[in-house]
Amino acid sequence: MFLQPWDASLDEAEWRSWIAEGHDFGLLSVNGLPGEPPCGVPTHFSRDGADLLIHLARPNPVWKAIERNPNVLLTVVGDYAFIPGPWRAKAGTPPDDGVPTSYYTAVQFTCRADIIDDPEAKAALLRSQLSHFQPEGDHAPVAVDQPPYGRMLPGIRGLRLEVTEVLAKFKYDDHKPVEHRTAVADRLTARGQGFDVPAARQQLRRLDRIGPWKP
């Protein structure tokens, strides 16, 4: 993932907070088998300390590729919006001189995947994930000898992803003047389509922390 200096995460806490705000769905990218393209699997994930936890159906074709090469990427994208060219025109220039762009946040985890097949370990993984996604606990016990999960465990495999590198990108025109960024955030809020409002919120949050961009 290409990073301009002004797009980089300001510190580790910034991307960690963004993930913790509910950005727990991403694209798992796996190197393809020889002669085949890479595999991409959209999936929820949860965190267990520094590791990421995933489970997928046993028939998923991704397993052979992971077994051959356990080095994978998990990419999470959110708070994105298309910014029309006229919004980005420099002051005193015609609006149609502006060049459009995309705003977004992306966190990319480079990981080494460990496949989990042991029934007890898979049950523990599911319990950990349920504590994240369904913390109210309104579910049956997850145990290898109890329904409904016990009879379903053979149909899944787990993944523990050891994170070896994190790249975080917050692309919100932070190198532009304060007045420009404020005006774009106002326009995003007024347009209010898709993720416009969250994108504006990210831009203003970064603006409060950075102010005028200084290389």
VENQUI-V200461 format. One record per backbone hydrogen bond with DSSP energy under -0.5 kcal/mol. CO is the residue of the C=O (numbers start at 0). NH is the residue of the N-H. Records with the same first field share a line. If there is no record, write none. Layout:
CO->NH ; NH
//
This chain:
3->6 ; 7
4->7
6->169
10->13 ; 14
11->15
12->16
13->17
14->18
15->19
16->20
17->20 ; 22
18->21 ; 22
21->23
23->44
25->27 ; 42
26->28 ; 74
27->40
28->72
29->38
32->35
38->29
40->27
42->25
45->52
47->50
49->162
50->47
51->160
52->45
53->158
55->156
56->59
59->62
60->64
61->65
62->66
63->67
64->68
69->71 ; 112
70->30
71->110
72->28
73->108
74->26
75->106
77->104
80->102
81->83
82->100
83->86 ; 87
84->87
85->88
89->92
93->96
94->97
100->82
102->80
103->170
104->77
105->168
106->75 ; 108
107->109 ; 166
108->73 ; 110
109->163 ; 164
110->71 ; 112
111->161
112->114
113->159
114->116
115->157
117->121
118->122
119->123
120->124
121->125
122->126
123->127
124->128
125->129
126->130
127->131
128->131 ; 132
129->133
133->136
136->138
140->142
142->145
145->149
147->151
148->151 ; 152
151->154
152->155
154->57
156->55
157->115
158->53 ; 160
159->113 ; 161
160->51 ; 162
161->111
164->109
166->107
167->8
168->105 ; 170
169->171
170->103
172->175
176->180
177->181
178->182
179->183
180->184
181->185
182->186
183->187
184->188
185->189
186->190
187->191
192->195
194->198
195->199
196->200
197->201
198->202
199->203
200->204
201->205
202->206
203->207
204->208
205->209
206->210
//
